[in-house]
Amino acid sequence: MDANPVLKPKLATPALILVTVAVLVCGLCLSATLQANQPSIWVTVVAALASLLAATIVGAIWVTRRRRVKAWMAGAQEKWRKFNEAERVHGTTAEVTVLSVDALEPTGSWITIKWNRFDHVQSAWLEALHEPIWPGTVLLISPDPAQVVPGLPWPTNYCIQASHCLAWAPAAASSGA
């Protein structure tokens, strides 16, 4: 199963913070104990290596997560750059946020969308696209004037043709764009 590309990876989790604090406290306690008791050189070397190994593992996890977040942010900013460029190039556009994917079918998906400008939530049929669409995706679409008519009620289900999807970007990075 693919990972959801619209969710920003977490840098710090409660478990990682607790492990980091525990390694730090254990290292400090071990250092104080070794200085107070002055055990043999082998005990000191083994304790130092164990502390160094634990600190290296925790540090590597922090560095890996930081790189993952930076890579995701760079990709999200690029998606938003393309999104904004597509919005400038095309005439009438609308932004809709995918709130949920309700049913997947070979020819498309039933999704729940929110029209960002109008804050209206409704069910929609999205024709199959070349990339999977996830909850949390902001789609730039060319609205179909036959379906949404000013002054008339919203349709029960909106149909989004694949050719009307101009771009997409993660909603989690919209404030950073």
N, C-alpha and C positions, 0 to 999 in steps of 0.2 A: 504494500500500500504506500502511496506517495505521501509525503509530508505536506501539510497545508502551507503553501508559500505566502499566504497573506497574513499569517500570524507571526508577529515579531518574536524571535527567540528570546528566552529569558536569560539575563545576565546573572542575577543573584536570586537564589531561591533560599527559603528558610533553612533547608537541609545543608546547603553549601556554606551558608554563613555560620551555622552551628559547628560544622566540621572545621572550618577555618579557625574559629575561636578556640575550639577544643585542641587543635594541633598547636596553636600558639600558646595556650595555657599549659599544655603538657610539656612543650619545649622549654618554657620558662621554669616550670617546676622541676623538670629533669636537670636543667642547668644548675639551679640552686641546690638540689640534692647532691649532684656530683661535686660541686664546690665544697659543700659542707662535709661530706663523708670521705672525699678523696679516695675512691676505690682504685682498683688496679687499672693499668693503662688499657687492657683489653675491654673491660667493662665500659670505660669511658669512650673508647673508639666505637664499640657496638652501639652504645646509646646515641652517640653523635650521628652515626650513619642512619640509625632508625629515624631520628628526628629530621635529618636532612632528606631522607626518602619521603617521609610523610609531607614535609613542607614542599618538596618538589612536585609531588602528585597533586596536592591542592593547588599549587601555583599553576601547574599545567592545565588544570580544569578551568581556572579563572582566565588564563590566556586564551584557551580554545573558545570559551564562551564569548569572550570579548571580540575575538576575530569573527565569530559567527554573527554576532550582532552588527559589527561594522560591515560585513559582506551583505547582510540582509538590508541594512540601511542604504548602502550604495545601490543595490538592485532596486529597492523601492523608490529611491529618488530618480533612477533612470526610467522606471515605469511611469512615474508621475510626470517626468519631462516629456515622454512620448504621449501620455494622456493629454497634457496641456497643448502640445503641438497638434494633435489630432483635433482637439477642440477648436483651435484657431483656424485650421485648414477647412474643416467641414462647416456647413451652414448652421442649420438648427440642430442642436444637440441637447441631450438631457443626461443627467447623472442619476443612476439608480444603484443602490447598495443592496447586495444579495444578503438577505438576513438568514435564509436557510435553504438547503437543497432538500426538497421534500420527496422526490422520486426520480430515480435515474432510469432512463429508457434508451434504447439504441439510437433513436433519432433526436433525442434531446432530454431535457430535464424539466420537471415541475419545480419551481423555486418560489420563494416569497421575497418580494422586493420592496424597497422603500424609495419612493421618488424623493430625492434629496431636497429639491427646491420646494416641493409642496408638502413634504412630511406625510405623504400618503403611503400606506402599506397595502399591498395587494398580492394576490397569487399571479404567477406568470408562467408561461411556457417559453423556455429558452431552447431554440434549435441547437443541435450539437455543434460545438465549436472545436477548433483544432487544439485548444488547450483546455484542461479541466478548470471549471469555475468552482470556487469555494465560498462558503459563508465568510463575509468580511471583505468581499471583493466589491470595488466600485466600478461599475460598467459605464462607459460613455456610449450612448446609443443615439441613433437617429430615430426620434419618435415617429410612429406611424400616425399620420393625421386622420386616417380612417377609424382608428381605435380611440384616440383621445381627442375629443372635440370640446372646445371651450363652451361653457354653458350647459353641457350635458353631463349626466352622472358618469363616474369612472366605470369602465367595463369591469365585469366580475373577474375575468381573467385576461391578462394582457399577453399578447404573443410577440416575442422578440425574435425576429429572423436573424440568422447568423450574419447575414450581410449588413444588418443594421448595427452590429456591435463594432464600434470603431477602435476602442482601446479599453484596457482595464488596469487597475492599480490597487494596491492594498489600502483599505480604509485606515488601518492602524498607522500609516505613515502620512496621512493626508495633512496633518498639522505641520509636518516637516517639509512639505513641498512648497 
